Amino acid sequence: MPAGCPTEAIAAGIARHYGLGPVDYVAVREAHEEAIGIMANVFGETIGEKAKAMHFQLGGALVTSVWNAGRFYSDKVTEARALPARLWNDGRDEDREGV
């Protein structure tokens, strides 16, 4: 399993967090594996192995972009939730912004 792919438990947690229905994890993985296999077979011998590798790297770049956008958004949400707690806590001066 590629390092960037969530496990079935993580995918279910993400769906719950966003109020979505359960994810058919196995069907999604099988569909992606089939699509990648079909693309590789369509190329056949018409292009070389290097060209195939480049094509699939482009697909990987798209996935990485989406993954990083999600992480960026998640980090910003976490920062926004933490900000009021730091500003409203009178007992912790070290958390306050300077003048």
Buried (B, 14 or more C-beta within 10 A) or exposed (E): EEEEBBEEEEBBEEBEEEEEEEBEBEEEBEEEEEEEEEEEEEBEEEEEEEEBEEBEEEEEEEEEEEEEEEEEEEEEEEEEEEEEEEEEEEEEEEEEEEE
